[in-house]
Amino acid sequence: MGLFGDALPSFPWDSLAGARRRAEAHPGGIVDLSVGTPVDPTPRVVQDALVAAADSPGYPTTQGTDRLRQAVVDWFARRRGVPGLTPEQVLPTIGSKELVALLPALLGLGEGDVVVHPEIAYPTYDVGARLAGAEPFPADATTAVGPGRVRLLWLNSPSNPTGKVLGVEHLRKVVEWARARGVVVASDECYAELGWAEPWASEGVPSLLDPRVCGDSHEGLLVLYSASKQSNLAGYRAAFAAGDPAIVRRLLEVRKHVGMMMPAPVQAALAAALDDDEHVAVQRERYRARRETLLAACTAAGLAVAPESEAGLYLWATLPGQDADCRAVVAALAERGILVAPGEFYGPAGARHVRIALTASDERIAAAAERLAAAPLTV
Protein backbone atom coordinates (compact mmCIF):
# COMPACT_ATOMS: atom_id res chain seq x y z
CA MET A 1 0.00 0.00 0.00
CA GLY A 2 2.93 2.34 0.69
CA LEU A 3 2.80 5.99 1.62
CA PHE A 4 -0.91 6.64 1.15
CA GLY A 5 -2.19 3.23 2.24
CA ASP A 6 -0.82 3.08 5.77
CA ALA A 7 -1.16 5.78 8.42
CA LEU A 8 2.16 6.93 9.82
CA PRO A 9 2.64 7.42 13.56
CA SER A 10 2.49 10.95 14.93
CA PHE A 11 5.81 12.76 15.03
CA PRO A 12 7.03 11.80 18.53
CA TRP A 13 8.60 15.11 19.58
CA ASP A 14 5.28 16.92 19.11
CA SER A 15 4.08 15.13 22.25
CA LEU A 16 6.67 16.94 24.39
CA ALA A 17 4.89 20.30 24.17
CA GLY A 18 3.53 20.14 27.71
CA ALA A 19 6.84 19.09 29.26
CA ARG A 20 8.59 21.82 27.28
CA ARG A 21 6.27 24.47 28.68
CA ARG A 22 6.95 23.28 32.23
CA ALA A 23 10.71 23.32 31.64
CA GLU A 24 10.56 26.79 30.09
CA ALA A 25 8.81 28.07 33.21
CA HIS A 26 11.85 27.28 35.39
CA PRO A 27 13.37 30.49 36.84
CA GLY A 28 16.74 29.61 35.30
CA GLY A 29 15.27 28.81 31.90
CA ILE A 30 15.02 25.54 30.02
CA VAL A 31 17.93 23.18 29.43
CA ASP A 32 16.87 21.35 26.30
CA LEU A 33 18.51 17.92 26.15
CA SER A 34 15.68 16.33 24.17
CA VAL A 35 17.12 16.54 20.64
CA GLY A 36 20.68 15.85 19.55
CA THR A 37 21.13 19.05 17.57
CA PRO A 38 24.63 20.57 17.59
CA VAL A 39 25.05 23.98 19.24
CA ASP A 40 28.75 24.66 18.77
CA PRO A 41 30.15 26.71 15.86
CA THR A 42 30.59 25.17 12.42
CA PRO A 43 34.38 24.87 11.94
CA ARG A 44 36.03 27.75 10.11
CA VAL A 45 37.66 25.39 7.60
CA VAL A 46 34.18 24.23 6.58
CA GLN A 47 32.70 27.72 6.44
CA ASP A 48 35.60 28.89 4.27
CA ALA A 49 35.06 26.01 1.84
CA LEU A 50 31.35 26.83 1.61
CA VAL A 51 32.04 30.49 0.87
CA ALA A 52 34.69 29.67 -1.72
CA ALA A 53 32.16 27.52 -3.58
CA ALA A 54 29.29 29.99 -3.24
CA ASP A 55 29.41 31.03 -6.91
CA SER A 56 27.56 27.94 -8.10
CA PRO A 57 25.15 28.79 -10.94
CA GLY A 58 24.89 25.32 -12.50
CA TYR A 59 23.22 22.13 -11.33
CA PRO A 60 25.33 19.90 -9.08
CA THR A 61 25.80 16.26 -9.98
CA THR A 62 23.76 13.69 -8.10
CA GLN A 63 26.74 11.36 -7.77
CA GLY A 64 28.87 14.09 -6.21
CA THR A 65 32.10 15.72 -7.28
CA ASP A 66 35.26 13.69 -7.73
CA ARG A 67 36.73 15.78 -4.91
CA LEU A 68 33.99 14.84 -2.46
CA ARG A 69 33.90 11.16 -3.31
CA GLN A 70 37.67 10.90 -2.97
CA ALA A 71 37.48 12.67 0.40
CA VAL A 72 34.98 10.01 1.55
CA VAL A 73 37.25 7.21 0.31
CA ASP A 74 40.24 8.72 2.08
CA TRP A 75 38.24 9.28 5.28
CA PHE A 76 37.09 5.65 5.40
CA ALA A 77 40.67 4.46 5.02
CA ARG A 78 42.10 6.91 7.55
CA ARG A 79 39.38 7.03 10.21
CA ARG A 80 37.33 3.82 9.90
CA GLY A 81 39.84 1.13 9.00
CA VAL A 82 38.24 0.57 5.58
CA PRO A 83 40.82 0.51 2.79
CA GLY A 84 40.07 -0.21 -0.85
CA LEU A 85 36.86 1.77 -1.37
CA THR A 86 36.52 3.44 -4.76
CA PRO A 87 34.72 6.72 -5.60
CA GLU A 88 32.11 4.68 -7.50
CA GLN A 89 31.06 3.19 -4.15
CA VAL A 90 30.17 6.59 -2.68
CA LEU A 91 26.94 8.61 -2.91
CA PRO A 92 26.30 11.97 -1.19
CA THR A 93 22.92 12.32 0.52
CA ILE A 94 20.95 15.30 1.80
CA GLY A 95 21.52 14.42 5.43
CA SER A 96 21.28 10.79 6.48
CA LYS A 97 17.67 10.76 7.69
CA GLU A 98 16.24 11.03 4.17
CA LEU A 99 18.05 7.88 3.09
CA VAL A 100 17.07 6.04 6.27
CA ALA A 101 13.45 6.86 5.47
CA LEU A 102 13.62 6.17 1.74
CA LEU A 103 16.03 3.23 1.46
CA PRO A 104 13.37 0.48 1.54
CA ALA A 105 11.44 2.19 -1.25
CA LEU A 106 14.59 2.94 -3.26
CA LEU A 107 15.51 -0.75 -3.05
CA GLY A 108 12.09 -1.71 -4.41
CA LEU A 109 10.67 -3.20 -1.23
CA GLY A 110 6.93 -3.40 -0.80
CA GLU A 111 4.06 -5.51 0.46
CA GLY A 112 5.20 -8.86 1.81
CA ASP A 113 8.78 -7.70 2.45
CA VAL A 114 10.23 -7.43 5.95
CA VAL A 115 12.63 -4.75 7.22
CA VAL A 116 14.46 -5.73 10.41
CA HIS A 117 15.67 -2.97 12.72
CA PRO A 118 16.96 -2.84 16.33
CA GLU A 119 14.42 -3.38 19.09
CA ILE A 120 15.29 0.00 20.64
CA ALA A 121 15.82 2.26 17.67
CA TYR A 122 15.56 5.63 16.01
CA PRO A 123 11.91 5.65 14.82
CA THR A 124 12.72 6.44 11.18
CA TYR A 125 13.76 2.82 10.50
CA ASP A 126 10.18 1.78 11.23
CA VAL A 127 8.74 4.72 9.28
CA GLY A 128 10.87 3.92 6.22
CA ALA A 129 9.50 0.39 6.07
CA ARG A 130 5.93 1.67 6.34
CA LEU A 131 6.49 4.28 3.61
CA ALA A 132 7.46 1.47 1.25
CA GLY A 133 4.51 -0.69 2.27
CA ALA A 134 6.85 -3.24 3.88
CA GLU A 135 6.64 -4.69 7.39
CA PRO A 136 8.97 -3.33 10.10
CA PHE A 137 10.27 -6.02 12.44
CA PRO A 138 12.15 -5.02 15.61
CA ALA A 139 14.79 -7.56 16.67
CA ASP A 140 18.25 -7.44 18.20
CA ALA A 141 19.32 -10.92 17.12
CA THR A 142 18.99 -12.75 13.81
CA THR A 143 17.71 -15.77 15.73
CA ALA A 144 14.63 -13.70 16.63
CA VAL A 145 13.77 -13.01 12.99
CA GLY A 146 10.82 -15.05 11.78
CA PRO A 147 10.30 -16.84 8.48
CA GLY A 148 9.05 -13.75 6.62
CA ARG A 149 10.66 -12.44 3.44
CA VAL A 150 13.45 -10.33 4.98
CA ARG A 151 14.94 -7.98 2.39
CA LEU A 152 16.69 -5.36 4.50
CA LEU A 153 18.32 -5.41 7.94
CA TRP A 154 19.28 -2.18 9.71
CA LEU A 155 22.15 -1.85 12.16
CA ASN A 156 22.87 1.27 14.19
CA SER A 157 26.26 1.36 15.86
CA PRO A 158 26.84 3.37 17.99
CA SER A 159 23.14 3.25 18.78
CA ASN A 160 20.78 6.14 18.97
CA PRO A 161 19.48 6.20 21.71
CA THR A 162 21.43 3.70 23.83
CA GLY A 163 25.04 4.32 22.75
CA LYS A 164 25.69 0.59 22.34
CA VAL A 165 28.51 -0.40 19.98
CA LEU A 166 28.49 -3.62 17.95
CA GLY A 167 31.87 -5.30 17.88
CA VAL A 168 33.63 -6.94 14.96
CA GLU A 169 32.49 -10.48 15.79
CA HIS A 170 28.84 -9.43 16.11
CA LEU A 171 28.95 -7.54 12.83
CA ARG A 172 30.64 -10.44 11.05
CA LYS A 173 27.95 -12.88 12.17
CA VAL A 174 25.22 -10.54 10.91
CA VAL A 175 26.95 -10.25 7.53
CA GLU A 176 27.30 -14.02 7.23
CA TRP A 177 23.63 -14.52 8.12
CA ALA A 178 22.47 -11.88 5.65
CA ARG A 179 24.62 -13.05 2.75
CA ALA A 180 23.36 -16.59 3.16
CA ARG A 181 19.82 -15.26 2.64
CA GLY A 182 20.34 -12.47 0.12
CA VAL A 183 19.48 -9.76 2.66
CA VAL A 184 20.86 -6.24 2.32
CA VAL A 185 22.50 -4.92 5.50
CA ALA A 186 22.47 -1.15 6.03
CA SER A 187 24.47 0.26 8.92
CA ASP A 188 23.78 3.73 10.31
CA GLU A 189 27.15 4.75 11.78
CA CYS A 190 26.61 8.50 12.30
CA TYR A 191 28.07 8.54 15.83
CA ALA A 192 31.19 6.50 15.06
CA GLU A 193 33.67 9.28 15.92
CA LEU A 194 32.24 9.55 19.45
CA GLY A 195 33.46 6.44 21.26
CA TRP A 196 33.89 6.94 25.02
CA ALA A 197 34.45 3.53 26.59
CA GLU A 198 37.31 1.21 25.77
CA PRO A 199 38.18 -0.29 23.38
CA TRP A 200 36.18 2.12 21.21
CA ALA A 201 37.87 5.26 22.54
CA SER A 202 41.35 4.12 21.50
CA GLU A 203 40.69 1.63 18.70
CA GLY A 204 37.69 3.30 17.10
CA VAL A 205 34.18 2.00 16.46
CA PRO A 206 34.24 -0.78 13.83
CA SER A 207 32.45 -0.24 10.54
CA LEU A 208 30.31 -2.72 8.64
CA LEU A 209 32.75 -2.23 5.73
CA ASP A 210 35.80 -3.15 7.83
CA PRO A 211 37.57 -6.12 6.18
CA ARG A 212 37.58 -7.88 9.57
CA VAL A 213 33.78 -7.85 9.27
CA CYS A 214 33.06 -8.42 5.59
CA GLY A 215 36.27 -9.84 4.12
CA ASP A 216 37.37 -8.50 0.76
CA SER A 217 33.84 -7.81 -0.53
CA HIS A 218 31.23 -5.15 0.21
CA GLU A 219 28.48 -7.12 -1.53
CA GLY A 220 25.07 -6.52 0.03
CA LEU A 221 26.36 -3.88 2.45
CA LEU A 222 25.71 -0.16 2.76
CA VAL A 223 26.99 2.30 5.38
CA LEU A 224 25.35 5.66 6.10
CA TYR A 225 27.29 8.50 7.69
CA SER A 226 26.62 12.13 8.55
CA ALA A 227 28.99 14.98 9.35
CA SER A 228 26.29 16.65 11.49
CA LYS A 229 27.61 15.28 14.76
CA GLN A 230 31.36 15.26 14.31
CA SER A 231 31.54 18.62 12.50
CA ASN A 232 28.47 20.60 13.67
CA LEU A 233 26.96 20.47 10.18
CA ALA A 234 23.34 19.56 10.90
CA GLY A 235 22.23 22.74 9.15
CA TYR A 236 24.18 21.80 6.00
CA ARG A 237 22.43 18.42 5.56
CA ALA A 238 25.76 16.84 4.63
CA ALA A 239 25.98 13.05 4.61
CA PHE A 240 26.84 10.10 2.39
CA ALA A 241 26.37 6.41 1.78
CA ALA A 242 29.04 3.93 0.74
CA GLY A 243 29.29 0.22 0.06
CA ASP A 244 28.17 -2.31 -2.52
CA PRO A 245 28.67 -0.63 -5.92
CA ALA A 246 25.57 -2.32 -7.33
CA ILE A 247 23.41 -0.86 -4.55
CA VAL A 248 25.03 2.55 -4.95
CA ARG A 249 24.33 2.49 -8.70
CA ARG A 250 20.68 1.65 -8.09
CA LEU A 251 20.30 4.46 -5.58
CA LEU A 252 22.09 6.86 -7.92
CA GLU A 253 19.79 6.10 -10.87
CA VAL A 254 16.64 6.68 -8.85
CA ARG A 255 18.02 9.84 -7.28
CA LYS A 256 18.98 11.24 -10.68
CA HIS A 257 15.39 10.81 -11.85
CA VAL A 258 13.96 12.66 -8.86
CA GLY A 259 16.64 15.36 -8.63
CA MET A 260 18.00 14.50 -5.18
CA MET A 261 21.25 16.46 -5.43
CA MET A 262 23.39 17.81 -2.60
CA PRO A 263 24.05 21.51 -3.34
CA ALA A 264 27.51 22.08 -4.80
CA PRO A 265 28.70 24.45 -2.04
CA VAL A 266 27.67 21.87 0.56
CA GLN A 267 29.63 19.20 -1.32
CA ALA A 268 32.71 21.41 -1.10
CA ALA A 269 32.12 22.03 2.59
CA LEU A 270 31.65 18.32 3.34
CA ALA A 271 34.87 17.44 1.53
CA ALA A 272 36.73 20.01 3.62
CA ALA A 273 35.19 18.65 6.82
CA LEU A 274 36.21 15.08 5.99
CA ASP A 275 39.77 16.13 5.17
CA ASP A 276 40.31 17.87 8.52
CA ASP A 277 40.65 15.70 11.64
CA GLU A 278 41.68 18.50 14.00
CA HIS A 279 38.25 20.07 14.41
CA VAL A 280 36.72 16.64 15.01
CA ALA A 281 39.13 16.03 17.90
CA VAL A 282 38.23 19.42 19.39
CA GLN A 283 34.51 18.70 19.19
CA ARG A 284 34.93 15.23 20.62
CA GLU A 285 36.65 16.69 23.68
CA ARG A 286 33.79 19.16 24.16
CA TYR A 287 31.33 16.31 24.24
CA ARG A 288 33.56 14.22 26.48
CA ALA A 289 33.63 16.98 29.11
CA ARG A 290 29.86 17.51 28.92
CA ARG A 291 29.27 13.78 29.20
CA GLU A 292 31.41 13.51 32.32
CA THR A 293 29.55 16.42 33.91
CA LEU A 294 26.13 14.93 33.15
CA LEU A 295 27.14 11.41 34.21
CA ALA A 296 28.15 12.61 37.66
CA ALA A 297 25.00 14.71 37.98
CA CYS A 298 22.72 11.85 36.91
CA THR A 299 24.30 9.62 39.55
CA ALA A 300 23.77 12.28 42.20
CA ALA A 301 20.10 12.53 41.21
CA GLY A 302 19.60 8.77 41.45
CA LEU A 303 19.40 8.15 37.71
CA ALA A 304 21.11 4.99 36.49
CA VAL A 305 22.85 5.34 33.13
CA ALA A 306 22.86 2.10 31.15
CA PRO A 307 26.29 0.49 30.84
CA GLU A 308 25.83 0.27 27.07
CA SER A 309 25.91 4.09 26.86
CA GLU A 310 29.53 3.78 25.76
CA ALA A 311 29.49 5.97 22.63
CA GLY A 312 27.45 8.60 20.85
CA LEU A 313 25.69 11.79 21.92
CA TYR A 314 23.28 10.49 24.57
CA LEU A 315 22.93 8.99 28.01
CA TRP A 316 20.31 6.23 28.22
CA ALA A 317 19.02 6.41 31.77
CA THR A 318 16.36 5.03 34.06
CA LEU A 319 15.18 5.77 37.60
CA PRO A 320 15.52 2.48 39.48
CA GLY A 321 13.54 1.54 42.55
CA GLN A 322 10.59 3.84 41.90
CA ASP A 323 8.67 1.86 39.25
CA ALA A 324 8.84 4.97 37.08
CA ASP A 325 7.86 4.95 33.44
CA CYS A 326 9.63 7.27 31.03
CA ARG A 327 6.92 9.92 30.92
CA ALA A 328 6.98 10.27 34.71
CA VAL A 329 10.75 10.80 34.60
CA VAL A 330 10.35 13.34 31.78
CA ALA A 331 7.80 15.23 33.89
CA ALA A 332 10.00 15.18 37.00
CA LEU A 333 12.97 16.52 35.04
CA ALA A 334 10.81 19.18 33.39
CA GLU A 335 9.98 20.50 36.88
CA ARG A 336 13.71 21.14 37.21
CA GLY A 337 13.78 22.91 33.87
CA ILE A 338 15.39 19.99 32.01
CA LEU A 339 13.76 18.56 28.91
CA VAL A 340 14.69 15.03 27.80
CA ALA A 341 13.23 12.49 25.39
CA PRO A 342 11.08 9.60 26.69
CA GLY A 343 12.42 6.16 25.84
CA GLU A 344 9.09 5.08 24.38
CA PHE A 345 9.96 7.16 21.29
CA TYR A 346 12.40 4.35 20.44
CA GLY A 347 10.09 1.40 20.94
CA PRO A 348 8.18 -0.37 23.74
CA ALA A 349 11.43 -1.74 25.19
CA GLY A 350 12.45 1.81 26.06
CA ALA A 351 9.39 2.55 28.17
CA ARG A 352 11.34 2.96 31.45
CA HIS A 353 14.26 4.93 30.05
CA VAL A 354 14.90 8.52 29.01
CA ARG A 355 17.42 9.77 26.47
CA ILE A 356 19.57 12.67 27.66
CA ALA A 357 21.48 14.52 24.93
CA LEU A 358 24.94 16.01 25.36
CA THR A 359 24.16 18.72 22.82
CA ALA A 360 23.87 21.89 24.86
CA SER A 361 26.33 24.65 25.60
CA ASP A 362 28.77 24.29 28.49
CA GLU A 363 26.72 26.86 30.43
CA ARG A 364 23.45 24.95 29.94
CA ILE A 365 25.09 21.60 30.76
CA ALA A 366 26.42 23.13 33.98
CA ALA A 367 22.94 24.43 34.81
CA ALA A 368 21.43 20.99 34.26
CA ALA A 369 24.10 19.38 36.42
CA GLU A 370 23.46 21.83 39.26
CA ARG A 371 19.72 21.15 39.15
CA LEU A 372 20.21 17.39 39.03
CA ALA A 373 22.68 17.32 41.89
CA ALA A 374 20.46 19.48 44.14
CA ALA A 375 18.40 16.50 45.36
CA PRO A 376 17.51 12.94 44.37
CA LEU A 377 14.85 12.75 41.67
CA THR A 378 11.43 11.44 42.66
CA VAL A 379 8.31 10.71 40.64
C-alpha positions as CSV (number, residue, x, y, z in Angstrom):
1,M,0.0,0.0,0.0
2,G,2.9,2.3,0.7
3,L,2.8,6.0,1.6
4,F,-0.9,6.6,1.2
5,G,-2.2,3.2,2.2
6,D,-0.8,3.1,5.8
7,A,-1.2,5.8,8.4
8,L,2.2,6.9,9.8
9,P,2.6,7.4,13.6
10,S,2.5,10.9,14.9
11,F,5.8,12.8,15.0
12,P,7.0,11.8,18.5
13,W,8.6,15.1,19.6
14,D,5.3,16.9,19.1
15,S,4.1,15.1,22.3
16,L,6.7,16.9,24.4
17,A,4.9,20.3,24.2
18,G,3.5,20.1,27.7
19,A,6.8,19.1,29.3
20,R,8.6,21.8,27.3
21,R,6.3,24.5,28.7
22,R,7.0,23.3,32.2
23,A,10.7,23.3,31.6
24,E,10.6,26.8,30.1
25,A,8.8,28.1,33.2
26,H,11.8,27.3,35.4
27,P,13.4,30.5,36.8
28,G,16.7,29.6,35.3
29,G,15.3,28.8,31.9
30,I,15.0,25.5,30.0
31,V,17.9,23.2,29.4
32,D,16.9,21.4,26.3
33,L,18.5,17.9,26.2
34,S,15.7,16.3,24.2
35,V,17.1,16.5,20.6
36,G,20.7,15.8,19.5
37,T,21.1,19.0,17.6
38,P,24.6,20.6,17.6
39,V,25.0,24.0,19.2
40,D,28.8,24.7,18.8
41,P,30.2,26.7,15.9
42,T,30.6,25.2,12.4
43,P,34.4,24.9,11.9
44,R,36.0,27.7,10.1
45,V,37.7,25.4,7.6
46,V,34.2,24.2,6.6
47,Q,32.7,27.7,6.4
48,D,35.6,28.9,4.3
49,A,35.1,26.0,1.8
50,L,31.3,26.8,1.6
51,V,32.0,30.5,0.9
52,A,34.7,29.7,-1.7
53,A,32.2,27.5,-3.6
54,A,29.3,30.0,-3.2
55,D,29.4,31.0,-6.9
56,S,27.6,27.9,-8.1
57,P,25.1,28.8,-10.9
58,G,24.9,25.3,-12.5
59,Y,23.2,22.1,-11.3
60,P,25.3,19.9,-9.1
61,T,25.8,16.3,-10.0
62,T,23.8,13.7,-8.1
63,Q,26.7,11.4,-7.8
64,G,28.9,14.1,-6.2
65,T,32.1,15.7,-7.3
66,D,35.3,13.7,-7.7
67,R,36.7,15.8,-4.9
68,L,34.0,14.8,-2.5
69,R,33.9,11.2,-3.3
70,Q,37.7,10.9,-3.0
71,A,37.5,12.7,0.4
72,V,35.0,10.0,1.6
73,V,37.2,7.2,0.3
74,D,40.2,8.7,2.1
75,W,38.2,9.3,5.3
76,F,37.1,5.7,5.4
77,A,40.7,4.5,5.0
78,R,42.1,6.9,7.5
79,R,39.4,7.0,10.2
80,R,37.3,3.8,9.9
81,G,39.8,1.1,9.0
82,V,38.2,0.6,5.6
83,P,40.8,0.5,2.8
84,G,40.1,-0.2,-0.8
85,L,36.9,1.8,-1.4
86,T,36.5,3.4,-4.8
87,P,34.7,6.7,-5.6
88,E,32.1,4.7,-7.5
89,Q,31.1,3.2,-4.2
90,V,30.2,6.6,-2.7
91,L,26.9,8.6,-2.9
92,P,26.3,12.0,-1.2
93,T,22.9,12.3,0.5
94,I,21.0,15.3,1.8
95,G,21.5,14.4,5.4
96,S,21.3,10.8,6.5
97,K,17.7,10.8,7.7
98,E,16.2,11.0,4.2
99,L,18.1,7.9,3.1
100,V,17.1,6.0,6.3
101,A,13.4,6.9,5.5
102,L,13.6,6.2,1.7
103,L,16.0,3.2,1.5
104,P,13.4,0.5,1.5
105,A,11.4,2.2,-1.2
106,L,14.6,2.9,-3.3
107,L,15.5,-0.7,-3.1
108,G,12.1,-1.7,-4.4
109,L,10.7,-3.2,-1.2
110,G,6.9,-3.4,-0.8
111,E,4.1,-5.5,0.5
112,G,5.2,-8.9,1.8
113,D,8.8,-7.7,2.4
114,V,10.2,-7.4,5.9
115,V,12.6,-4.8,7.2
116,V,14.5,-5.7,10.4
117,H,15.7,-3.0,12.7
118,P,17.0,-2.8,16.3
119,E,14.4,-3.4,19.1
120,I,15.3,0.0,20.6
121,A,15.8,2.3,17.7
122,Y,15.6,5.6,16.0
123,P,11.9,5.7,14.8
124,T,12.7,6.4,11.2
125,Y,13.8,2.8,10.5
126,D,10.2,1.8,11.2
127,V,8.7,4.7,9.3
128,G,10.9,3.9,6.2
129,A,9.5,0.4,6.1
130,R,5.9,1.7,6.3
131,L,6.5,4.3,3.6
132,A,7.5,1.5,1.2
133,G,4.5,-0.7,2.3
134,A,6.8,-3.2,3.9
135,E,6.6,-4.7,7.4
136,P,9.0,-3.3,10.1
137,F,10.3,-6.0,12.4
138,P,12.2,-5.0,15.6
139,A,14.8,-7.6,16.7
140,D,18.3,-7.4,18.2
141,A,19.3,-10.9,17.1
142,T,19.0,-12.7,13.8
143,T,17.7,-15.8,15.7
144,A,14.6,-13.7,16.6
145,V,13.8,-13.0,13.0
146,G,10.8,-15.0,11.8
147,P,10.3,-16.8,8.5
148,G,9.1,-13.8,6.6
149,R,10.7,-12.4,3.4
150,V,13.4,-10.3,5.0
151,R,14.9,-8.0,2.4
152,L,16.7,-5.4,4.5
153,L,18.3,-5.4,7.9
154,W,19.3,-2.2,9.7
155,L,22.1,-1.9,12.2
156,N,22.9,1.3,14.2
157,S,26.3,1.4,15.9
158,P,26.8,3.4,18.0
159,S,23.1,3.2,18.8
160,N,20.8,6.1,19.0
161,P,19.5,6.2,21.7
162,T,21.4,3.7,23.8
163,G,25.0,4.3,22.8
164,K,25.7,0.6,22.3
165,V,28.5,-0.4,20.0
166,L,28.5,-3.6,18.0
167,G,31.9,-5.3,17.9
168,V,33.6,-6.9,15.0
169,E,32.5,-10.5,15.8
170,H,28.8,-9.4,16.1
171,L,28.9,-7.5,12.8
172,R,30.6,-10.4,11.0
173,K,27.9,-12.9,12.2
174,V,25.2,-10.5,10.9
175,V,27.0,-10.2,7.5
176,E,27.3,-14.0,7.2
177,W,23.6,-14.5,8.1
178,A,22.5,-11.9,5.6
179,R,24.6,-13.0,2.7
180,A,23.4,-16.6,3.2
181,R,19.8,-15.3,2.6
182,G,20.3,-12.5,0.1
183,V,19.5,-9.8,2.7
184,V,20.9,-6.2,2.3
185,V,22.5,-4.9,5.5
186,A,22.5,-1.2,6.0
187,S,24.5,0.3,8.9
188,D,23.8,3.7,10.3
189,E,27.1,4.8,11.8
190,C,26.6,8.5,12.3
191,Y,28.1,8.5,15.8
192,A,31.2,6.5,15.1
193,E,33.7,9.3,15.9
194,L,32.2,9.6,19.4
195,G,33.5,6.4,21.3
196,W,33.9,6.9,25.0
197,A,34.5,3.5,26.6
198,E,37.3,1.2,25.8
199,P,38.2,-0.3,23.4
200,W,36.2,2.1,21.2
201,A,37.9,5.3,22.5
202,S,41.3,4.1,21.5
203,E,40.7,1.6,18.7
204,G,37.7,3.3,17.1
205,V,34.2,2.0,16.5
206,P,34.2,-0.8,13.8
207,S,32.5,-0.2,10.5
208,L,30.3,-2.7,8.6
209,L,32.7,-2.2,5.7
210,D,35.8,-3.1,7.8
211,P,37.6,-6.1,6.2
212,R,37.6,-7.9,9.6
213,V,33.8,-7.8,9.3
214,C,33.1,-8.4,5.6
215,G,36.3,-9.8,4.1
216,D,37.4,-8.5,0.8
217,S,33.8,-7.8,-0.5
218,H,31.2,-5.1,0.2
219,E,28.5,-7.1,-1.5
220,G,25.1,-6.5,0.0
221,L,26.4,-3.9,2.4
222,L,25.7,-0.2,2.8
223,V,27.0,2.3,5.4
224,L,25.4,5.7,6.1
225,Y,27.3,8.5,7.7
226,S,26.6,12.1,8.5
227,A,29.0,15.0,9.4
228,S,26.3,16.6,11.5
229,K,27.6,15.3,14.8
230,Q,31.4,15.3,14.3
231,S,31.5,18.6,12.5
232,N,28.5,20.6,13.7
233,L,27.0,20.5,10.2
234,A,23.3,19.6,10.9
235,G,22.2,22.7,9.1
236,Y,24.2,21.8,6.0
237,R,22.4,18.4,5.6
238,A,25.8,16.8,4.6
239,A,26.0,13.1,4.6
240,F,26.8,10.1,2.4
241,A,26.4,6.4,1.8
242,A,29.0,3.9,0.7
243,G,29.3,0.2,0.1
244,D,28.2,-2.3,-2.5
245,P,28.7,-0.6,-5.9
246,A,25.6,-2.3,-7.3
247,I,23.4,-0.9,-4.6
248,V,25.0,2.6,-5.0
249,R,24.3,2.5,-8.7
250,R,20.7,1.7,-8.1
251,L,20.3,4.5,-5.6
252,L,22.1,6.9,-7.9
253,E,19.8,6.1,-10.9
254,V,16.6,6.7,-8.8
255,R,18.0,9.8,-7.3
256,K,19.0,11.2,-10.7
257,H,15.4,10.8,-11.9
258,V,14.0,12.7,-8.9
259,G,16.6,15.4,-8.6
260,M,18.0,14.5,-5.2
261,M,21.3,16.5,-5.4
262,M,23.4,17.8,-2.6
263,P,24.0,21.5,-3.3
264,A,27.5,22.1,-4.8
265,P,28.7,24.5,-2.0
266,V,27.7,21.9,0.6
267,Q,29.6,19.2,-1.3
268,A,32.7,21.4,-1.1
269,A,32.1,22.0,2.6
270,L,31.6,18.3,3.3
271,A,34.9,17.4,1.5
272,A,36.7,20.0,3.6
273,A,35.2,18.6,6.8
274,L,36.2,15.1,6.0
275,D,39.8,16.1,5.2
276,D,40.3,17.9,8.5
277,D,40.7,15.7,11.6
278,E,41.7,18.5,14.0
279,H,38.2,20.1,14.4
280,V,36.7,16.6,15.0
281,A,39.1,16.0,17.9
282,V,38.2,19.4,19.4
283,Q,34.5,18.7,19.2
284,R,34.9,15.2,20.6
285,E,36.7,16.7,23.7
286,R,33.8,19.2,24.2
287,Y,31.3,16.3,24.2
288,R,33.6,14.2,26.5
289,A,33.6,17.0,29.1
290,R,29.9,17.5,28.9
291,R,29.3,13.8,29.2
292,E,31.4,13.5,32.3
293,T,29.5,16.4,33.9
294,L,26.1,14.9,33.2
295,L,27.1,11.4,34.2
296,A,28.1,12.6,37.7
297,A,25.0,14.7,38.0
298,C,22.7,11.9,36.9
299,T,24.3,9.6,39.6
300,A,23.8,12.3,42.2
301,A,20.1,12.5,41.2
302,G,19.6,8.8,41.5
303,L,19.4,8.1,37.7
304,A,21.1,5.0,36.5
305,V,22.9,5.3,33.1
306,A,22.9,2.1,31.2
307,P,26.3,0.5,30.8
308,E,25.8,0.3,27.1
309,S,25.9,4.1,26.9
310,E,29.5,3.8,25.8
311,A,29.5,6.0,22.6
312,G,27.5,8.6,20.9
313,L,25.7,11.8,21.9
314,Y,23.3,10.5,24.6
315,L,22.9,9.0,28.0
316,W,20.3,6.2,28.2
317,A,19.0,6.4,31.8
318,T,16.4,5.0,34.1
319,L,15.2,5.8,37.6
320,P,15.5,2.5,39.5
321,G,13.5,1.5,42.5
322,Q,10.6,3.8,41.9
323,D,8.7,1.9,39.3
324,A,8.8,5.0,37.1
325,D,7.9,5.0,33.4
326,C,9.6,7.3,31.0
327,R,6.9,9.9,30.9
328,A,7.0,10.3,34.7
329,V,10.7,10.8,34.6
330,V,10.4,13.3,31.8
331,A,7.8,15.2,33.9
332,A,10.0,15.2,37.0
333,L,13.0,16.5,35.0
334,A,10.8,19.2,33.4
335,E,10.0,20.5,36.9
336,R,13.7,21.1,37.2
337,G,13.8,22.9,33.9
338,I,15.4,20.0,32.0
339,L,13.8,18.6,28.9
340,V,14.7,15.0,27.8
341,A,13.2,12.5,25.4
342,P,11.1,9.6,26.7
343,G,12.4,6.2,25.8
344,E,9.1,5.1,24.4
345,F,10.0,7.2,21.3
346,Y,12.4,4.3,20.4
347,G,10.1,1.4,20.9
348,P,8.2,-0.4,23.7
349,A,11.4,-1.7,25.2
350,G,12.4,1.8,26.1
351,A,9.4,2.6,28.2
352,R,11.3,3.0,31.4
353,H,14.3,4.9,30.1
354,V,14.9,8.5,29.0
355,R,17.4,9.8,26.5
356,I,19.6,12.7,27.7
357,A,21.5,14.5,24.9
358,L,24.9,16.0,25.4
359,T,24.2,18.7,22.8
360,A,23.9,21.9,24.9
361,S,26.3,24.6,25.6
362,D,28.8,24.3,28.5
363,E,26.7,26.9,30.4
364,R,23.5,24.9,29.9
365,I,25.1,21.6,30.8
366,A,26.4,23.1,34.0
367,A,22.9,24.4,34.8
368,A,21.4,21.0,34.3
369,A,24.1,19.4,36.4
370,E,23.5,21.8,39.3
371,R,19.7,21.1,39.1
372,L,20.2,17.4,39.0
373,A,22.7,17.3,41.9
374,A,20.5,19.5,44.1
375,A,18.4,16.5,45.4
376,P,17.5,12.9,44.4
377,L,14.9,12.7,41.7
378,T,11.4,11.4,42.7
379,V,8.3,10.7,40.6
